[in-house]
Amino acid sequence: MGPVGAQGGLTQLDDQLNKTVTALLQELQVPGAALVLLLDGRPAWSGQFGVCQAQTTRAVQANTVFEAASMSKPLFAYLVLQAVQAGQLDLDRPVVHYLPQEVFRLAQDWQRLITARMLLTHRAGLPNWRSADDEKTRSLRIGLEPGQHFNYSGEGYFYLQRVLEQICAEPLQAIAERGLFKPLGMRNSGFVLTPQLDALRAHGHDEMGRPLPAQAYRQANAAYTLYTTAADYALFLTEMLNRDRSAAHSLTTRNLLAMLAHATPATDRAPINRPGAAQGQAVFWGLGWAINTTAQGDIAYHTGTNSTGFRSYCQFSPSRGSGFVLMSNGLNGNQLWMRLMAELGDR
């Protein structure tokens, strides 16, 4: 691992993080991790630690692919906003107008109230994932009145994925390739597993650092199937921080600000524990992003948790142009990023 660029203080931080992350990986029994820091709106430093699979010598590299888990959602939300910007989708029009045959097999009056804005901000009244009974009947029940309550929902993102695919007449993977992966140079990213990604991917591990059965996502799900590297995901954060919004793939400043607006309080979420002026004060949800208010301005963030043995986290400060991405291949990786907050939380 080593400094990238010549920003002051990065050499000292390099030594500090080398010791800290290496010690934490051993303590938490997380085999490997990758970390990228952003300064002045772009990647400034990167580090890779440990191994791709326990009891092997294959080291984590800059191109090691991890499961981003729920960090899939902000990237998908950006693709949705691209469709809004192109006039293909209205955030506040009920999505049944775009996908009238959607499989609420038991007709429900509330389904005609659900909009893309509600789905992106987790206010559509849908569960995170359908119950076992609903899985058997291939139905989806709306548990809360749409638009009235925050209720985090992977089902909502998967529903909106099908809407977007209907509008674009393309699968999500193709939409993402065209809209973000190719324009941003995210060469090792995909919503489905390809032979290229398979050859680069890390293996997931349980809380004791033991390998878990590998999962191959062959069907895209906007809520959790993104395969990517920390370096690639940092390019997406760079796009979020870019002040030049003139590129063909870029959202306008107005639409970018709409993504990061305080759309709804996230009533069941505690603020992120960060040091000093970066301490989270309140939690809101925007269009795809969680947002903490802090004394130094808003910090947008998202966590990633897949039961296959991956934990990830990212955050960025729009006002300061700073942020970081951490990806790990162990179920204790959430403790890793929380512990690192003491040193990275103001970035």
Secondary structure, 3 states (H helix, E strand, C coil): CEECCCCCCHHHHHHHHHHHHHHHHHHHCCCEEEEEEEECCEEEEEEEEEECCCCCCCECCCCCEEECHHHHHHHHHHHHHHHHHCCCCCCCCEHHHCCCCCCCCCCCHHHHHCEHHHHHCCCCCCCCCCCHHHHHHCCCCCCCCCCCCCCCCHHHHHHHHHHHHHHHCCCHHHHHHHHHHHHHCCCCCECCCCHHHHHHECCCECCCCCECCCCCCCCCCCCCCCEECHHHHHHHHHHHHCCCCCCCCCCCHHHHHHHCCCCEECCCCCCCCCCHHHCCCEEEECCCCEEEECCCCCEEEEEEEECCCEEEEEEEECCCCEEEEEEECCCCHHHHHHHHHHHHCCC
